[in-house]
Amino acid sequence: MEERGMEEVKPLAVEDKAAAEEAVEERVAQEKTEDSTAQNKETEEREVDVEREMEGEVEVVTPCPTESHGLQGTIKGHDLFGYVGIEAVLDQMRRKTMKAGFEFNIMVVGQSGLGKSTLVNTLFKSKVSRKSCSPNYEEKISKTVKLQSVSHVIEEKGVKMKLTVIDTPGFGDQINNENCWEPIVSYVNEQYERYLKEELYVNRKPRIPDTRVHCCVYFLPATGHWLRPIDVEFMKRLGKIVSIVPIIAKADTLTMEERQEFKQRIRQDLKANGIRVYPQTEYDEDPEDRILNDKIRENIPFAVVGTDKEHQVNGNKVLGRKTKWGIIEVENVAHCEFTNLRDLLIRSHLQDLKDVTHNIHYETFRVRRLNESNLTKCI
């Protein structure tokens, strides 16, 4: 009887085992189905979020791993429980900047008689040029290139700016202008060296005086032809260490057709000689910057006219040059491109000029000098 009972139990155990395996398989299949459904649902939700983001409704929060923390996401204003006040930092930065002020150093380069002093005065609507500030100033051609600077503190609506204008009398005025750009290159590098030394001190000043050249405005004579050899050589060398903005001086001596043809020739020369002028395409930070800078690049070099005299036009006072044929209005875009130059240097790109100077040109100089110092120590 015992043997028969045991024999009867064995088939039951086999059946139970088969049923258990079948149940496991069903559970695995069910879990796969659930996982697939969850993935499909997650994909659909992600697609919906992307569509809503494109429509401007929400911003997709995508956590990303960081080195020091696990995950990092973005929280938009509508996800906050209430007002935090983060935006107030802009007011704090504004107040701090207004108290401390800021510096802007501009260099003007070109041969005598192109109106460098007048244009600088027109840009800042004040007597800021070295020529205007010197009561006993005598216009004479220097035998060598001598760099001279003059500084002013300009205040407008509570904002203070220390403006330094660096002039280059003697540039391009000699019969032999070979290497006439070397004093200018040396000056630019000397300012970088001065700033670097201040940075390397153990006890640094709370605010390092910034004498670095933030922009170099290069004056081209309105010949209507091509760039001269001196223009090409100067911009090739200086374009590597400072932001250059070329302009056509006294553009009212050209007709509108001659002006456009001359601008086109200059752009061809710049491209053919690999000359880098501001703003460079590689410094565009986002598509919005690229659109704005492309418009600027299309108009470079700016054809400008400068004057500090006012005239009556239709009952309004305007800055302009009076001729036998009428008044050339400096701030009228139909007459010249002075407003484009002013907007670039002051109203739209002043801070970017300073950032490019510090992050690109000065950084390149700093790395080179520190590498040279390390090599010297090793030797």
C-alpha positions in Angstrom: 0.0 0.0 0.0 2.8 2.4 0.8 4.5 1.8 -2.4 1.3 2.4 -4.4 0.7 5.6 -2.5 4.1 6.9 -3.3 3.7 6.1 -7.0 0.4 8.0 -7.0 2.0 11.1 -5.5 4.8 11.5 -8.2 2.4 12.4 -11.1 0.8 15.0 -8.9 4.2 16.6 -8.2 5.1 16.7 -11.8 1.8 18.4 -12.6 2.3 21.0 -9.9 5.8 21.8 -11.2 4.5 22.2 -14.7 1.7 24.5 -13.5 4.3 26.6 -11.5 6.5 27.0 -14.5 3.5 28.1 -16.6 2.6 30.6 -13.9 6.1 32.0 -13.9 6.1 32.3 -17.7 2.8 34.1 -17.5 4.1 36.5 -14.9 7.2 37.3 -16.9 5.1 37.9 -20.0 2.8 40.2 -18.0 5.8 42.1 -16.6 7.2 42.6 -20.1 3.9 43.8 -21.3 3.6 46.3 -18.4 7.2 47.5 -19.0 6.5 48.0 -22.7 3.3 49.8 -21.9 5.1 52.0 -19.4 7.8 52.8 -21.9 5.3 53.7 -24.6 3.5 55.9 -22.1 6.7 57.6 -21.1 7.6 58.1 -24.8 4.2 59.6 -25.5 4.5 61.9 -22.5 8.0 63.0 -23.6 6.7 63.8 -27.1 3.8 65.8 -25.7 6.2 67.7 -23.5 8.4 68.5 -26.5 5.4 69.7 -28.4 4.3 71.8 -25.5 7.8 73.2 -25.2 7.9 74.1 -28.8 4.7 75.9 -28.4 6.2 77.9 -25.5 3.9 76.3 -22.8 6.5 74.6 -20.6 10.2 73.9 -20.4 11.1 70.2 -20.3 13.1 69.5 -17.1 15.9 67.1 -18.0 18.0 66.1 -15.0 21.6 65.8 -15.8 24.4 64.2 -13.8 27.1 66.4 -12.3 30.4 65.6 -10.8 29.7 66.8 -7.2 25.9 66.1 -7.1 23.7 63.3 -8.3 21.1 64.9 -10.6 20.5 68.5 -11.6 17.3 69.8 -13.1 15.7 73.1 -14.1 12.8 74.6 -12.2 10.7 77.2 -14.0 8.7 79.9 -12.3 5.3 78.1 -12.6 6.8 75.1 -10.7 7.7 77.2 -7.6 5.5 77.3 -4.6 5.6 81.1 -4.5 7.8 84.2 -5.2 11.4 83.7 -4.2 13.0 86.9 -5.4 15.9 85.6 -7.6 15.3 88.3 -10.1 16.3 90.9 -7.6 19.9 90.0 -8.2 19.7 92.1 -11.4 18.9 95.2 -9.4 21.7 94.4 -7.0 24.2 94.1 -9.9 22.9 97.3 -11.4 23.3 99.2 -8.2 26.8 97.9 -7.7 27.8 98.7 -11.2 26.4 102.2 -10.9 28.3 102.8 -7.7 31.7 101.5 -9.0 31.4 102.5 -12.6 33.3 100.8 -15.3 36.2 101.4 -17.7 36.3 101.5 -21.5 39.5 102.0 -23.4 39.3 102.8 -27.1 42.2 103.2 -29.5 42.0 105.2 -32.8 44.5 104.5 -35.5 44.9 106.2 -38.9 46.9 108.7 -40.7 46.6 112.4 -40.0 43.7 114.3 -41.4 41.1 111.5 -41.3 39.1 113.1 -38.5 39.9 110.8 -35.7 39.5 113.4 -32.9 36.3 114.7 -34.4 34.8 111.3 -34.7 35.6 110.4 -31.0 34.0 113.7 -29.9 30.9 112.8 -32.0 30.7 109.3 -30.5 30.6 110.5 -27.0 29.0 113.9 -27.7 31.7 115.7 -25.7 35.3 117.0 -26.0 37.1 113.8 -25.1 39.8 113.7 -27.7 43.4 114.6 -26.9 43.3 117.4 -29.5 40.2 118.9 -27.9 41.6 118.7 -24.3 44.9 120.4 -25.2 44.5 124.3 -25.2 47.9 124.8 -26.9 47.6 121.8 -29.2 49.6 122.1 -32.5 48.8 120.0 -35.5 52.2 118.7 -36.7 53.3 115.5 -38.2 55.3 113.3 -35.8 58.4 111.7 -37.1 57.7 108.5 -35.2 54.5 106.8 -33.9 53.9 108.0 -30.4 51.0 106.7 -28.4 49.2 109.2 -26.2 46.1 108.8 -24.1 43.6 111.0 -22.3 41.0 109.8 -19.8 37.6 111.2 -18.7 34.9 110.1 -16.4 31.6 110.4 -18.2 28.4 110.2 -16.2 24.9 109.6 -17.8 21.8 108.9 -15.7 23.8 107.8 -12.7 26.1 105.5 -14.6 29.8 106.4 -14.5 32.3 105.3 -17.2 36.0 106.0 -17.2 36.8 106.5 -20.9 40.4 106.4 -22.1 41.1 107.4 -25.7 44.5 106.3 -27.1 45.7 108.2 -30.1 48.5 107.2 -32.4 49.9 110.4 -34.0 52.5 109.7 -36.7 51.0 106.4 -37.9 51.1 106.2 -41.7 52.4 109.7 -42.1 56.0 108.9 -43.2 57.5 108.2 -46.6 58.7 104.9 -45.2 56.0 103.4 -43.0 57.8 100.0 -42.6 57.0 98.5 -39.2 55.1 101.6 -38.1 52.6 99.2 -36.3 55.3 97.8 -33.9 54.9 100.6 -31.3 51.1 99.9 -31.2 51.6 96.2 -30.9 54.0 96.8 -28.0 51.6 99.1 -26.3 48.7 96.6 -26.4 51.0 93.8 -25.0 52.3 96.1 -22.3 48.8 96.7 -21.0 48.3 92.9 -20.9 51.6 92.5 -19.1 50.6 95.2 -16.5 47.3 93.5 -15.8 48.9 90.1 -15.5 51.4 91.3 -12.9 48.6 92.8 -10.9 46.8 89.4 -11.0 49.9 87.5 -9.9 50.5 89.5 -6.7 49.9 87.6 -3.5 48.0 90.6 -2.0 46.0 91.8 -5.0 44.0 95.0 -5.2 40.2 94.6 -4.7 39.8 96.0 -8.2 42.6 95.8 -10.7 43.0 98.9 -12.9 42.1 98.0 -16.4 44.2 99.8 -19.0 43.8 97.0 -21.7 42.7 98.2 -25.1 39.1 97.0 -25.5 38.6 98.2 -29.1 40.7 99.6 -31.9 38.9 101.7 -34.5 41.0 101.7 -37.7 40.4 104.6 -40.1 40.6 103.9 -43.8 40.9 106.8 -46.2 38.1 107.1 -48.7 40.1 106.2 -51.8 37.5 104.2 -53.4 40.1 101.5 -54.5 41.4 98.6 -52.4 43.1 98.3 -49.1 46.7 99.7 -49.0 49.6 97.4 -48.0 49.9 99.3 -44.7 46.2 98.7 -43.9 46.6 94.9 -44.6 49.7 94.6 -42.5 48.4 96.5 -39.6 45.1 94.7 -39.4 46.7 91.3 -39.8 49.0 91.9 -36.9 46.6 93.8 -34.6 43.6 91.5 -35.3 45.3 88.7 -33.3 45.7 90.7 -30.1 42.8 93.3 -30.1 39.3 93.7 -31.4 39.5 95.8 -34.6 36.6 97.7 -36.1 37.5 99.2 -39.6 35.7 102.3 -40.8 35.8 104.5 -43.9 36.6 108.0 -42.7 35.1 111.1 -44.3 32.7 108.9 -46.4 30.9 112.0 -47.7 33.6 112.4 -50.3 32.3 109.3 -52.0 29.0 108.9 -53.9 26.6 106.2 -52.6 27.5 103.9 -55.5 31.3 104.5 -54.9 30.8 103.8 -51.2 29.1 100.5 -51.7 31.7 99.4 -54.3 34.5 100.4 -51.9 32.9 98.5 -49.0 32.6 95.4 -51.1 36.3 95.6 -52.2 37.4 96.0 -48.6 35.4 93.0 -47.5 37.0 91.0 -50.3 40.5 92.1 -49.2 39.8 91.2 -45.6 38.7 87.7 -46.5 41.5 87.2 -49.0 44.2 88.2 -46.4 42.6 86.3 -43.5 42.1 89.5 -41.5 40.0 89.1 -38.4 37.8 92.0 -37.5 35.2 92.4 -34.8 32.7 90.7 -34.4 34.2 87.3 -35.3 31.8 84.5 -36.1 33.4 82.1 -33.7 32.5 84.4 -30.8 28.8 84.2 -31.4 27.3 82.7 -28.3 23.8 81.7 -29.6 21.6 82.0 -32.7 20.2 85.4 -31.5 23.8 86.8 -31.3 24.6 85.3 -34.7 21.6 87.0 -36.4 22.6 90.4 -34.8 26.3 90.0 -35.7 25.6 88.9 -39.2 23.8 92.2 -39.9 26.9 94.0 -38.5 29.3 91.9 -40.6 27.3 92.7 -43.7 27.8 96.4 -43.2 31.5 96.4 -42.2 33.4 98.6 -42.8 31.1 101.4 -41.7 31.1 104.5 -43.9 31.0 107.4 -41.4 31.1 111.1 -41.1 32.0 113.0 -37.9 31.3 116.5 -36.7 30.6 118.2 -33.4 28.6 121.1 -34.9 24.8 121.4 -34.8 22.6 122.8 -37.6 18.9 123.5 -37.9 17.0 121.1 -40.2 13.2 121.4 -40.4 13.2 123.2 -37.1 15.3 120.6 -35.3 18.9 120.7 -34.2 21.0 118.0 -35.8 24.7 117.1 -35.8 25.9 117.6 -39.4 28.4 119.0 -41.9 27.2 122.0 -43.9 28.2 122.1 -47.6 27.1 124.1 -50.6 24.7 121.3 -51.5 23.1 120.9 -48.1 23.7 119.4 -44.7 25.1 115.9 -44.2 23.3 114.6 -41.1 25.6 112.5 -39.0 22.9 110.5 -37.3 20.8 110.0 -40.4 21.2 106.4 -41.7 20.4 107.6 -45.2 23.5 109.9 -45.1 26.1 107.7 -43.4 26.6 104.8 -41.0 27.7 106.6 -38.0 24.7 105.4 -35.9 25.7 101.8 -36.7 29.2 102.4 -35.4 27.9 104.1 -32.3 25.5 101.3 -31.5 28.2 98.7 -32.0 30.8 100.4 -29.8 28.4 101.7 -27.1 24.8 100.6 -27.1 24.9 97.0 -28.0 28.4 95.5 -27.9 30.4 97.5 -25.3 30.3 94.8 -22.7 31.0 92.1 -25.3 34.1 94.0 -26.4 35.3 94.0 -22.9 34.5 90.3 -22.5 36.3 89.4 -25.7 39.3 91.4 -24.6 39.5 89.6 -21.2 38.4 86.0 -22.2 40.0 85.8 -25.6 42.9 88.2 -26.3 44.2 88.6 -22.7 43.7 84.9 -21.9 45.8 84.0 -25.0 48.5 86.4 -23.8 48.4 85.1 -20.2 48.7 81.5 -21.2 51.7 82.3 -23.5 53.5 84.3 -20.8 52.9 81.7 -18.1 54.2 78.9 -20.4 57.3 81.0 -21.2 57.9 81.5 -17.4 57.6 77.8 -16.8 60.1 77.0 -19.6 62.5 79.5 -18.2 62.3 77.9 -14.7 62.8 74.5 -16.1 66.0 75.6 -18.0 
